[in-house]
Amino acid sequence: MQLICFTEFVILHIKYKASQCILEILDKKLYNPASKI
């Protein structure tokens, strides 16, 4: 039971980190349309 909770937590954390990364990249593209990333 605890293992499932732990994996769910890890997956949520990875999803959160990934979305933060995507947001950062989008922000950079919005502020610097000329630069690639």
C-alpha positions in Angstrom: 0.0 0.0 0.0 2.8 2.4 0.9 4.7 1.6 -2.2 1.8 2.6 -4.4 1.5 5.9 -2.5 5.2 6.5 -3.0 5.2 5.8 -6.7 2.1 8.1 -7.2 4.0 10.8 -5.3 7.1 10.4 -7.5 5.0 10.5 -10.7 3.2 13.6 -9.5 6.6 15.2 -8.7 8.0 14.3 -12.1 4.9 15.7 -13.8 5.2 18.9 -11.7 8.9 19.3 -12.6 8.2 18.7 -16.3 5.5 21.3 -16.4 7.7 23.8 -14.7 10.4 23.1 -17.3 7.9 23.5 -20.1 6.7 26.8 -18.6 10.2 28.1 -18.3 10.9 27.2 -21.9 7.7 28.9 -23.0 8.6 32.0 -21.0 12.0 32.2 -22.6 10.4 31.9 -26.1 7.9 34.6 -25.2 10.5 37.0 -24.0 13.1 36.1 -26.6 11.3 35.0 -29.8 14.6 35.2 -31.6 16.4 32.6 -29.5 15.7 28.9 -30.1 15.5 27.8 -26.4 
